[in-house]
Amino acid sequence: MKLTLRQQLTQFGYVLQSAPFPALEEQLGELGEPAKRLIATLEMIPLAR
């Protein structure tokens, strides 16, 4: 089954929220909304390019 772009972004959002934030908050303490948005944006950048 091929996902639409919207479905892919939604799925990515769920993964993003469940993976990096708890690990970062464990190390740095609670993150504010601006920090969470910055991290979410940075996660979308393909570093392999």
C-alpha positions in Angstrom: 0.0 0.0 0.0 1.4 3.4 -1.0 0.9 6.2 1.4 0.0 9.7 0.3 2.3 12.6 1.2 -0.2 13.7 3.9 -0.2 10.2 5.4 3.5 10.0 5.3 3.9 13.4 7.1 1.3 12.4 9.7 3.1 9.1 10.3 6.4 10.9 10.5 4.9 13.3 13.1 3.8 10.4 15.3 7.3 8.8 15.1 8.9 12.2 15.7 6.9 12.9 18.8 7.5 9.4 20.2 11.2 9.1 19.5 13.4 12.2 20.1 11.4 14.2 22.6 11.5 11.8 25.5 15.2 11.1 24.9 16.0 14.9 24.7 13.9 15.7 27.7 15.6 13.1 29.7 19.0 14.7 29.0 17.9 18.4 28.9 14.8 18.7 31.0 11.4 19.7 29.7 11.4 21.3 26.3 9.3 24.3 25.4 7.1 24.5 22.3 9.7 26.6 20.3 12.4 24.0 21.0 10.1 21.1 20.0 9.2 22.9 16.7 12.9 23.5 16.0 13.8 19.8 16.6 10.8 18.7 14.5 12.0 20.9 11.6 15.6 19.8 11.9 14.5 16.1 11.9 13.1 16.6 8.4 16.4 17.7 6.9 18.0 14.8 4.9 21.5 14.8 6.3 22.6 12.0 3.9 22.5 14.4 1.0 
